[in-house]
Amino acid sequence: MSYQVLARKWRPQVFEDVVGQGHITRTLQNAISSGRLAHAFLFSGPRGVGKTTTARILAKALNCAEGPTPTPCGKCDSCRETTAGTSVDVIEIDGASNRGIEHIRELREAVKYAPAGGKNKVYVIDEVHMLTNEAFNALLKTLEEPPPHVIFIFATTEPQKIPATIHSRCQRYGFKRVPLQEISGRLRTIAGAEGITISDQGLAMIARAAEGSMRDSQSLLDQAVSYSGMAIKDEDLQATLGSVAQQALIRFAAGLLARDSAGLLKQIDLLLEQGQDMRQFLAGIVEHVRNLLAAKISSDPAKIVELPAADIEALKQQAAGVSNEYLLMLFDSLSKTLDDMRWSPHQRFTFEVGAIKACSLTPLKPLADVLEEMKRLEARLASGQTATPQPSRISEARADYAAKPQAAPRPSPAAAGSSAEEDWNTVISLIKSKKPGFATVLAHSRLINIGEKEMTIAVAGNSFQVGQIEKPENINLIENIAAEVLGRKVRVKVQAVAEEAKPAAKPRSAPKKQAAEQDPLVQDALRIFGGEVIEQDQQEE
């Protein structure tokens, strides 16, 4: 006799054996007991969570010799035939290979006939979303008013592809992913009955790799037995699954939090020697950082982190001394590195540089702390706790600026240049109102002379600025506006001159700078906002 895989051998035969779908099995059992069973059902959910299995159990419960009953006996001819898949009254149809309108026409003819031996004819259509629109339309009337002995059960992983007209004619039951703890518990039962030795950590690894699929977890356990025999070691399981050990994730995360770039590079090198896939490992690190956030924020992280209790406790300890803001920054940085690795021809280099970048992240100071320090600083200012101002000599330029301006004399022939400058400034202002971009370029020029027929301007700048001004349309614009201002037509002549050197900065006064650095108010400002003292510049009242 050929070997029967664990997923088939341990397939549930009664509602109580279905793992992780109690909200559905209870509803169906109550409906059978009360005689309020619908004629069409739509089972939707991820792969391997019990949709087809529940459909078979429901068919068995309806056609059992003792039924309809919520607990089929499993011993009568109808139950045994349904279990073996040989019952003529339970018809399973693959929607992917029987998706055309001609197949639905055959089904419409077949439903007219009474069941051969049972009480009902049950049609189970798997992957029903694969039917064509024409096939769905042909099924509508039969689905709405089927013969009293016919029950339809549709199963799908993509309910959004099913027309709304089909949805409205069925009772929909949403199957959910099986929790990690329930998968581990079921696998422990199977391993004990089969004589398989495996640790709880190993079962948790299989459950995580199955991603909520009970069938996938049983297939992975079968694969692990084929690799290791009846005694499965955690190391062999990691090699079989290609998964990342939780302890390796914790070590790498500890290096990130400690900003140990050199240590992380050594860990990456060791992972490569062990044949670990770099993208898979980094994806595990990203998930680990997410789990750290969940352990730090959530009051009950076990509900959202699918890990054993011991690992969740380790997460809490590792996240205790880290701020939420830094974990968020770390998550963003590592996620970007993971995305970069997808297209990089050198995954190792990308991973190493990404790890170094993550170590160089600077935690931001919480806004509440900054605001609190600003409040304390304002309180000190209000109470008059400021440093005694240091005497300083006001620069001549500042003194000239602060002096009271005297009335400018009327321009004389000797001061004709002053009037010409005013005319030129007026020209620039008018150009700015008409062509602001060109006025910005023209700001680098200065007037040399205005004659009766010619205006000469000097342009201090690069060749680009000179070229912009010498464009014919720009020259015409200057000449037209100058004619409006001067009351006569003038020709514009442009001269390029070297850019004037900026005066050298005055040497800083070291004693004044040191005195300013000792000011308590300045020290508070430096501590809050960062920076350094450049110079002291004080203006008299």
Helices and strands as residue ranges (DSSP letters): H 6-9, G 15-17, H 22-34, E 40-44, H 51-63, H 77-84, E 90-94, H 101-110, E 121-126, G 128-130, H 133-144, E 150-156, G 159-161, H 164-167, E 171-174, H 180-194, H 200-210, H 214-228, H 234-241, H 246-257, H 261-273, H 278-297, G 301-303, H 309-319, H 324-343, H 347-359, H 367-382, H 396-402, G 413-415, H 416-434, H 436-442, E 445-450, E 454-460, H 463-469, H 472-486, E 491-497, H 510-517, H 520-529
